[in-house]
Amino acid sequence: MRQTARLTSALLRAYARDRIALFFSLVVPLMLMVIFGYLNLGDFGRVSIAVDDQAKNSASKQFTDILRGIETLQLAEQPAADALTKLKRTELDLLIVIPSDFAIAPARPGQTVPQLTVYGDDARPQQVAVGRQIIASVIDRLSFAVTQTAPVVGLKEESVQGVRLRYVDFLVPGILGVNIMQLAVFSVAFALVADKQRGVLRRIMATPVRITNLLTAHVLTRLVIAAGQVAILLLVALLLFNVTIVGGLGPLVVVALLGTILFLTIGFALAGWAQTENQVPAIAQLITLPQFFFSGVFFSKNAAPEAIRPITNLLPLTFLNDALREISVQGATLWDVRTQILGLVVWIVLGFLLAVRLFRFERF
Amino acid sequence: MPNIVQVQDLRKRYGDIEAVRGISFSVEQGEVFGMLGPNGAGKTTTVEILEGLRRADGGSATVAGVDVLADPSGVKRRIGVQLQSSAFPEHLTAKETVDFFAACYDLTVDAIALLRLVDLDDRARQLQEKLSGGQRQRLSIATALVNSPQVLFLDEPTTGLDPQARRNLWELIKSIRARGTTVFLTTHYLDEAEVLCDRVAIMDEGRIVALDPPRKLVDDLLGRGFTKPTIQQQANLEDVFLDLTGHELREA
């Protein structure tokens, strides 16, 4: 106990003096959170629409006024030629061309109705789809008004989330998860492989130190750092972005520490396998990068292609992020996220076995 | 004098290479024992087996009364080591480094007193990676003394040091011997062996080819009718260098 405590305190002191390590474990995560928090990546934004009104009559004015009154749309009058260029540069989402014969009147049998032409930017399919939908429903309502009929079915819309979910609320648990992964994998792998290469481990192994105590000291050091990292990130999330942790800090910290232990085992396995420092970044990226994109850090994990989703759903970071997010956003308890916790525990066991297999102190 | 290191028919092989080919020797308590030989002679392998860092393939060895092959950890508790091409944890001061190694032995030591012994007490609060080569070797010896070892193993302690730092380290080794600690060192500097060692073993291709006090080895050679082709100089270039630059340590 005493030996472990002394070694831990020495390692922590050394870590606190390591500017590069501090930069990667504190400054980079903060940058990620602030940048993505302000980017509001998940925000749908508004659909920007150009209108080329070739009719310029009261009907076309009525139509565009209705569109202009819809909050999701951003309308500007523009000649079709200019707007098409802008569309190609993805500066616009949609272009509506109102024909000169535009009218809002019941069509007599056999008479052709005026045709609105809508051009869409294929690079922004979501915005185009939403914009088209809104235009179509505006036309429907106008038609009902003109033909004096009422829709056969009414629609009452309600949000699924009790509270409106902002992107930062979604983002913060993901940032926590990804940073726990990065810290645990990279800091352990880099530090231990460097120690291995420089002969530090050899020197330590020439003492009768208990290896379990030394390893425990390394693990405890990272747990303390991870706890500090989580605390700072949460503080910034609370103060800067007004994020609410619905489920409370306790369960969140428990899951975060479980995640740290999981990724530490992977870091140790990597440190055991790698012979030189140059091998570490390559393999560490190979392990962390797919999880970065497919485990629901910056956007939903369901953004992963359907075919690989059965795999991505089982990634360590997916379990961690899902648990953190359900606690943070939906107010889940530890019992509610027991499936994810089980997933984490299974990965911890696998990672531990791998680390024990690959990490041989006697070899240094 | 009782033998503090006893080696019998020790063997070690790496693949096709037979690094140590059945060597036997003993080290007496309180002496400075030197192991000489060219690179690749098997010195470091022998020393690392005695330090409990490598397993021998055959033979036996006891250090400070403990069987190295049966209880490497017991040997580690009783000896102090300075390894070749090893390093200390980064971002720790000299004092913290000594304390770190004391923690490895689960001992509490007066780190400043140990640093004073190697003349580093004024560097106690300096980060170890900022120390000069000679200072780091002395720090290394301080960390090897945290458990008051019965035998101190030094693997090429002066390699890479300037003449002043070398001589300074020789004085330190002599003072450690004067405290009654047995010193086992390897070197490929013959002058170092001549100055420091009570007895030297010369190793070549995994075998010990000679083992005697340095003076006797020289006398035996002369007795075999050996003469140097040139006249013995009264001084050499190193003497000139030291005369011009002094014996004082030049360390930042």
Interface residues (C-beta under 8 A of the other chain):
Chain A: R2 Q3 R6 L7 A10 L11 R13 A14 Y15 R17 D18 D195 R198 G199 V200 R202 R203 I204 M205 A206 T207 P208 V209 L214
Chain B: E51 G52 L53 S73 G74 K76 R77 V81 L83 S85 S86 A87 F88 P89 E90 H91 L92 E96 D99 F100 F101 A103 C104 Y105 D106 L127
